[in-house]
């Protein structure tokens, strides 16, 4: 009898415990969670094709990619347009004009003609007078949007905001790290998981210098642009009137273009692709170097390709490193060595030194004499870096980041000196 009552008592205790545990569990899952909300942004064709406005110079607020052409710096203001900066005197750069172009992210220049994206269109703008740019041409519908809504128009990107959401246990969203909302908004605990976008030589005429994050590239008389998993090839023999010559498919995750000599190096989240440009209108695939999934700008010099991998991006990677790849055999690239980094982005090489924008860790400089044992020669801290251009023929590096646009004297790679800056004014 005693054992029977002991058993009954134990069952009652366990039942009470389970009830209590259930109540605690219910209490613990009724609450709020802070998500990153990605709101779909739609644009009608009329909104996209508004007249391009040439405005007075304005402050940098949210700078993106950079470009250098004929003593001028062109800085993208993300999805708003382009700042044109006179850099004749690098110690005193002058912001001279702003070209308002909705949806703009990328640019390239040849023969005073600047090619820029305007959401789904490609614009050609004459910048022979940087203070008074003139639109010369618009190529319609050359870039893909994410989707097309019959009433709202083209889904062109997702705007990121932070939002706290109340979620109860009975809600199907309980415990989810991400979910879609009716109306098209996407919620995620990680800001790196934004829905993927589908968008976005021998010639006598001079072209400019792009940073390593570029999705536009010029080789001889051709302009190459990334559009989803394709690369579009435009004939720019007539520089004011680009003509779509060809489109070739590479991979759904391609991100950056880097032409070097007669080859094109294409950075993708899953690796680096190499194409031969002997037939520039129809490049030939040579090989792919595969790496851990991460965003990866590429810079090439001599027999090596330098690739930075980073996490915290839409590429969903976990690596933060510099990969050095031997490309002596273009059909069989091989990894030489990987170097740990904080959160590397753009990179450039000047002489025998590599300059790496290592996110919030600052700008780092390494000696490349021995690629298997890189020597850190200098590091500029206390600013968040994104991309860099070494100006040809000058000991000057342009660096853009969250805090603004900087220029450094690189005559001594072991002791960089800031010579000027243009701050952010939000």
C-alpha positions as CSV (number, residue, x, y, z in Angstrom):
1,X,0.0,0.0,0.0
2,X,2.8,2.4,0.9
3,X,4.5,1.8,-2.4
4,X,1.2,2.4,-4.2
5,X,0.7,5.8,-2.5
6,X,4.3,6.7,-3.0
7,X,3.8,6.0,-6.7
8,X,0.5,8.1,-6.8
9,X,2.3,10.9,-5.0
10,X,5.2,10.8,-7.4
11,X,2.8,11.0,-10.4
12,X,1.0,14.0,-8.8
13,X,4.3,15.8,-8.3
14,X,5.4,15.0,-11.9
15,X,2.0,16.2,-13.2
16,X,2.2,19.4,-11.2
17,X,5.8,19.9,-12.4
18,X,4.8,19.4,-16.1
19,X,1.9,21.8,-15.7
20,X,4.2,24.4,-14.0
21,X,6.8,23.8,-16.7
22,X,4.2,24.3,-19.4
23,X,3.0,27.5,-17.9
24,X,6.6,28.8,-17.6
25,X,7.2,27.8,-21.2
26,X,4.0,29.7,-22.3
27,X,5.0,32.7,-20.3
28,X,8.6,32.6,-21.8
29,X,7.4,32.6,-25.4
30,X,4.8,35.4,-25.2
31,X,6.9,38.4,-25.9
32,X,8.6,40.6,-28.4
33,X,11.5,39.9,-30.7
34,X,13.5,42.5,-32.6
35,X,13.9,41.7,-36.3
36,X,15.5,43.4,-39.3
37,X,12.6,44.2,-41.6
38,X,13.2,44.3,-45.3
39,X,10.5,46.4,-47.0
40,X,10.0,45.9,-50.7
41,X,10.5,49.0,-52.8
42,X,8.6,49.3,-56.0
43,X,9.1,51.8,-58.8
44,X,7.0,52.4,-61.8
45,X,8.6,53.0,-65.2
46,X,7.6,56.7,-65.0
47,X,9.3,57.0,-61.6
48,X,12.4,55.3,-62.9
49,X,12.6,57.4,-66.0
50,X,12.3,60.8,-64.4
51,X,14.5,63.5,-65.8
52,X,18.1,63.3,-64.5
53,X,18.9,66.4,-62.5
54,X,22.2,68.1,-62.3
55,X,22.3,69.7,-58.9
56,X,24.8,71.8,-56.9
57,X,27.3,69.9,-54.8
58,X,25.9,68.4,-51.7
59,X,27.3,66.6,-48.7
60,X,28.1,62.8,-48.6
61,X,25.5,60.9,-46.6
62,X,25.7,57.3,-47.5
63,X,28.6,56.8,-49.9
64,X,29.0,53.6,-51.9
65,X,31.4,52.8,-54.7
66,X,34.2,55.1,-56.0
67,X,35.7,55.8,-59.4
68,X,38.7,57.9,-60.5
69,X,38.9,59.7,-63.9
70,X,41.0,62.6,-65.1
71,X,41.8,64.1,-61.7
72,X,38.2,63.7,-60.6
73,X,36.7,61.4,-58.0
74,X,33.2,60.0,-58.6
75,X,31.4,58.8,-55.5
76,X,28.1,56.9,-55.5
77,X,25.4,58.1,-53.1
78,X,23.6,54.8,-52.7
79,X,20.5,54.7,-55.0
80,X,20.4,58.5,-55.2
81,X,23.1,59.5,-57.6
82,X,26.8,60.6,-58.0
83,X,29.0,63.2,-56.4
84,X,31.7,64.6,-58.7
85,X,34.7,65.8,-56.9
86,X,37.6,67.9,-58.4
87,X,40.8,66.3,-57.1
88,X,43.3,68.5,-59.0
89,X,44.6,69.4,-55.6
90,X,44.4,66.2,-53.4
91,X,45.0,68.2,-50.3
92,X,41.8,70.2,-51.1
93,X,39.3,68.2,-53.0
94,X,36.3,70.2,-54.2
95,X,32.8,68.8,-54.4
96,X,31.6,70.4,-57.7
97,X,28.3,68.8,-58.6
98,X,25.7,66.1,-57.8
99,X,24.0,64.0,-60.5
100,X,20.7,62.8,-59.2
101,X,20.1,59.3,-60.6
102,X,17.5,57.2,-58.7
103,X,18.6,53.6,-58.1
104,X,22.2,54.3,-59.1
105,X,24.9,51.9,-57.6
106,X,27.6,51.5,-60.3
107,X,29.5,53.5,-62.8
108,X,32.4,53.4,-65.3
109,X,33.9,56.1,-67.6
110,X,35.5,56.1,-71.0
111,X,36.2,59.1,-73.3
112,X,34.4,61.5,-71.1
113,X,31.3,59.3,-71.2
114,X,30.0,58.0,-67.9
115,X,27.9,54.8,-67.9
116,X,25.6,54.4,-64.9
117,X,22.7,52.2,-63.8
118,X,19.3,53.8,-63.2
119,X,17.4,50.8,-61.8
120,X,16.6,48.8,-65.0
121,X,18.1,51.3,-67.5
122,X,21.7,52.2,-68.5
123,X,22.5,55.9,-68.9
124,X,25.3,57.5,-70.8
125,X,26.3,60.9,-69.4
126,X,28.9,63.3,-70.9
127,X,31.2,64.6,-68.1
128,X,33.6,66.5,-70.2
129,X,32.5,69.4,-68.1
130,X,32.2,67.9,-64.6
131,X,30.3,70.8,-63.3
132,X,27.6,70.5,-66.0
133,X,27.2,66.8,-67.0
134,X,24.8,66.1,-69.9
135,X,22.7,63.0,-70.4
136,X,23.5,61.6,-73.9
137,X,21.6,58.3,-74.0
138,X,19.3,55.9,-72.2
139,X,19.2,52.2,-72.9
140,X,15.9,50.9,-71.6
141,X,15.3,47.6,-69.8
142,X,18.8,46.3,-69.9
143,X,18.9,45.3,-66.2
144,X,16.5,42.9,-64.4
145,X,14.4,43.9,-61.5
146,X,13.5,41.5,-58.7
147,X,10.0,41.1,-60.0
148,X,7.2,43.0,-61.8
149,X,3.9,43.8,-60.2
150,X,1.1,44.8,-62.5
151,X,0.0,47.7,-60.4
152,X,3.1,48.7,-58.2
153,X,5.7,48.3,-60.9
154,X,9.2,46.9,-60.6
155,X,10.5,45.6,-57.3
156,X,13.9,47.2,-57.3
157,X,15.3,46.6,-53.8
158,X,14.5,46.0,-50.2
159,X,14.8,48.9,-47.7
160,X,16.2,47.8,-44.3
161,X,14.8,48.9,-41.0
162,X,14.6,47.5,-37.4
163,X,11.3,46.5,-36.0
164,X,10.1,44.8,-32.7
165,X,7.4,42.2,-33.3
166,X,5.1,40.8,-30.7
167,X,4.9,37.0,-31.2
168,X,2.9,34.5,-29.1
169,X,3.3,30.7,-28.8
170,X,0.2,30.1,-30.9
171,X,1.6,32.2,-33.7
172,X,3.0,30.1,-36.5
173,X,5.9,32.5,-36.6
174,X,7.0,31.6,-33.0
175,X,10.6,30.5,-33.0
176,X,11.3,31.5,-36.6
177,X,14.5,33.3,-37.3
178,X,12.9,34.7,-40.5
179,X,9.5,35.0,-42.2
180,X,7.6,36.8,-44.9
181,X,4.7,39.1,-44.2
182,X,1.7,39.6,-46.4
183,X,2.5,42.5,-48.6
184,X,6.0,41.3,-49.3
185,X,8.0,42.5,-46.3
186,X,10.7,40.1,-45.1
187,X,11.8,39.8,-41.4
188,X,15.0,38.3,-40.3
189,X,17.1,38.2,-37.1
190,X,20.3,38.7,-39.2
191,X,20.7,41.8,-41.3
192,X,22.9,39.8,-43.6
193,X,20.0,37.7,-45.0
194,X,18.3,40.3,-47.2
195,X,16.4,38.8,-50.2
196,X,18.8,38.5,-53.1
197,X,18.8,41.2,-55.8
198,X,18.5,40.1,-59.4
199,X,19.9,43.4,-60.8
200,X,21.5,44.4,-60.0
201,X,43.3,48.0,-73.4
202,X,44.2,49.2,-76.8
203,X,41.5,51.8,-77.3
204,X,42.8,55.4,-77.8
205,X,40.1,56.9,-75.6
206,X,41.1,57.0,-71.9
207,X,39.0,55.1,-69.3
208,X,39.0,55.5,-65.5
209,X,39.9,53.3,-62.5
210,X,37.3,51.5,-60.5
211,X,37.5,50.1,-57.0
212,X,37.5,46.4,-56.4
213,X,33.8,46.3,-55.5
214,X,32.8,47.3,-59.1
215,X,30.1,45.5,-61.1
216,X,30.9,47.6,-64.2
217,X,34.2,47.2,-66.0
218,X,35.7,48.5,-69.3
219,X,38.1,46.6,-71.5
220,X,39.0,48.1,-74.8
221,X,35.8,49.0,-76.6
222,X,33.5,47.0,-74.4
223,X,31.6,47.7,-71.2
224,X,30.8,44.7,-69.0
225,X,28.0,44.8,-66.4
226,X,26.7,42.3,-64.0
227,X,23.0,41.5,-64.2
228,X,21.8,38.7,-61.9
229,X,23.7,35.6,-63.0
230,X,24.6,37.1,-66.4
231,X,27.3,39.5,-67.6
232,X,26.0,41.9,-70.3
233,X,28.6,43.0,-72.9
234,X,28.0,46.5,-74.5
235,X,29.9,47.7,-77.6
236,X,31.1,51.2,-76.8
237,X,33.1,51.9,-80.0
238,X,30.7,54.8,-80.3
239,X,31.1,56.0,-76.7
240,X,27.9,58.0,-76.5
241,X,25.8,55.2,-77.7
242,X,26.5,51.8,-76.1
243,X,24.9,48.8,-77.9
244,X,24.2,45.5,-76.2
245,X,26.4,43.1,-78.1
246,X,26.1,39.9,-76.0
247,X,25.1,38.3,-72.7
248,X,26.7,35.3,-71.2
249,X,25.7,33.4,-68.0
250,X,28.2,32.8,-65.2
251,X,26.5,32.0,-61.9
252,X,23.6,33.2,-59.8
253,X,25.9,34.6,-57.1
254,X,28.4,36.8,-59.1
255,X,29.3,40.1,-57.5
256,X,32.4,41.9,-58.9
257,X,34.3,42.3,-62.2
258,X,38.1,42.9,-62.5
259,X,39.7,43.0,-65.9
260,X,43.5,42.3,-66.0
261,X,45.5,42.3,-69.2
262,X,43.3,40.2,-71.5
263,X,41.5,38.3,-68.8
264,X,38.3,38.9,-66.8
265,X,38.2,37.9,-63.1
266,X,34.7,37.6,-61.7
267,X,34.2,37.4,-58.0
268,X,31.2,35.3,-56.8
269,X,30.0,34.2,-53.4
270,X,31.1,30.7,-54.1
271,X,34.4,31.4,-55.9
272,X,36.4,33.3,-58.5
273,X,35.8,32.8,-62.3
274,X,38.4,33.4,-65.0
275,X,37.4,34.3,-68.5
276,X,39.6,34.9,-71.6
277,X,38.9,38.2,-73.4
278,X,40.7,37.3,-76.7
279,X,37.2,37.6,-78.2
280,X,36.1,40.5,-76.1
281,X,32.5,40.4,-77.2
282,X,32.2,36.7,-76.3
283,X,34.5,35.9,-73.4
284,X,35.7,32.3,-73.0
285,X,35.4,30.4,-69.7
286,X,38.8,29.2,-68.4
287,X,38.3,28.0,-64.8
288,X,36.8,28.6,-61.4
289,X,38.5,28.7,-58.1
290,X,36.1,27.6,-55.3
291,X,36.2,28.9,-51.8
292,X,34.0,29.0,-48.7
293,X,30.8,30.9,-49.3
294,X,31.4,34.6,-48.7
295,X,31.4,37.9,-50.6
296,X,34.7,38.3,-52.5
297,X,36.2,41.3,-54.3
298,X,39.2,40.3,-56.4
299,X,42.4,42.1,-57.3
300,X,45.0,40.7,-59.7
301,X,48.7,41.4,-60.2
302,X,51.2,39.3,-62.1
303,X,50.7,35.6,-61.2
304,X,48.5,36.0,-58.2
305,X,44.9,36.9,-57.5
306,X,44.0,38.4,-54.2
307,X,40.5,37.7,-52.8
308,X,38.9,39.0,-49.6
309,X,36.2,36.9,-48.0
310,X,33.9,38.3,-45.4
311,X,30.8,37.4,-43.3
312,X,27.9,39.5,-42.3
313,X,26.6,40.0,-45.8
314,X,23.8,38.7,-48.1
315,X,26.3,36.0,-49.2
316,X,25.7,34.4,-45.8
317,X,29.4,33.5,-45.3
318,X,31.3,32.9,-42.1
319,X,34.9,33.5,-43.4
320,X,36.9,36.6,-42.8
321,X,40.2,36.2,-44.7
322,X,42.5,37.1,-47.5
323,X,43.1,34.3,-50.0
324,X,46.1,34.4,-52.3
325,X,45.7,32.3,-55.4
326,X,48.4,31.3,-57.8
327,X,47.0,31.9,-61.4
328,X,50.2,30.9,-63.2
329,X,48.0,28.2,-64.8
330,X,44.8,30.1,-65.6
331,X,42.9,26.8,-66.1
332,X,44.0,25.4,-62.7
333,X,44.3,28.2,-60.1
334,X,45.5,27.0,-56.7
335,X,45.4,28.4,-53.2
336,X,48.8,29.6,-51.9
337,X,47.7,30.7,-48.4
338,X,44.8,32.3,-46.4
339,X,45.3,35.1,-43.9
340,X,42.8,35.8,-41.2
341,X,41.1,39.3,-41.3
342,X,38.5,41.1,-39.3
343,X,35.9,41.9,-42.0
344,X,37.7,42.7,-45.2
345,X,36.1,44.5,-48.1
346,X,37.8,46.3,-51.0
347,X,41.5,46.0,-51.8
348,X,44.2,47.4,-54.1
349,X,47.9,46.9,-54.9
350,X,50.5,49.6,-55.4
351,X,54.0,48.5,-56.2
352,X,54.9,45.7,-53.9
353,X,52.2,46.4,-51.3
354,X,48.6,45.4,-50.9
355,X,46.1,47.7,-49.2
356,X,43.1,46.1,-47.6
357,X,39.9,47.8,-46.3
358,X,39.3,45.6,-43.2
359,X,35.9,47.1,-42.2
360,X,35.9,48.6,-38.8
361,X,39.4,47.4,-38.2
362,X,40.7,50.1,-40.6
363,X,43.1,50.2,-43.5
364,X,45.9,47.6,-43.5
365,X,49.1,47.5,-45.6
366,X,51.1,44.4,-46.3
367,X,54.4,43.8,-48.1
368,X,54.0,41.2,-50.9
369,X,57.6,40.2,-51.2
370,X,56.8,36.8,-49.8
371,X,53.2,35.9,-50.4
372,X,53.5,32.9,-48.0
373,X,54.5,35.2,-45.2
374,X,52.9,38.6,-45.5
375,X,54.4,41.4,-43.5
376,X,52.1,44.0,-42.0
377,X,53.8,47.4,-42.6
378,X,51.1,49.8,-41.5
379,X,47.6,50.0,-40.2
380,X,45.3,53.1,-40.0
381,X,42.7,52.6,-37.3
382,X,39.7,54.4,-36.0
383,X,37.7,54.5,-39.2
384,X,35.4,52.0,-41.0
385,X,36.7,51.2,-44.5
386,X,34.8,49.9,-47.6
387,X,36.8,50.4,-50.8
388,X,40.1,51.7,-52.1
389,X,41.7,53.0,-55.3
390,X,45.4,53.5,-55.8
391,X,45.6,56.5,-58.2
392,X,47.8,55.5,-61.2
393,X,51.0,57.5,-61.5
394,X,50.6,59.1,-58.0
395,X,51.4,58.0,-54.5
396,X,47.8,58.5,-53.4
397,X,45.2,56.1,-52.2
398,X,41.5,57.0,-52.1
399,X,39.6,55.2,-49.3
400,X,35.8,55.4,-48.8
401,X,33.9,54.1,-45.8
402,X,31.1,54.8,-43.4
403,X,32.8,58.0,-42.1
404,X,33.6,59.6,-45.4
405,X,36.2,59.8,-48.2
406,X,39.9,59.9,-47.3
407,X,43.1,60.3,-49.2
408,X,46.4,59.0,-48.0
409,X,50.0,59.6,-49.1
410,X,51.4,56.2,-49.9
411,X,55.0,57.2,-50.8
412,X,56.0,55.3,-47.6
413,X,53.8,52.2,-47.2
414,X,55.1,51.8,-43.7
415,X,53.9,55.2,-42.7
416,X,50.7,56.3,-44.4
417,X,49.8,60.0,-44.0
418,X,46.3,61.4,-44.4
419,X,46.3,64.3,-46.7
420,X,42.6,65.2,-46.9
421,X,39.1,64.0,-46.1
422,X,35.5,64.7,-46.9
423,X,33.3,63.8,-43.9
424,X,29.8,62.3,-43.9
425,X,27.0,64.7,-43.1
426,X,23.9,62.7,-42.2
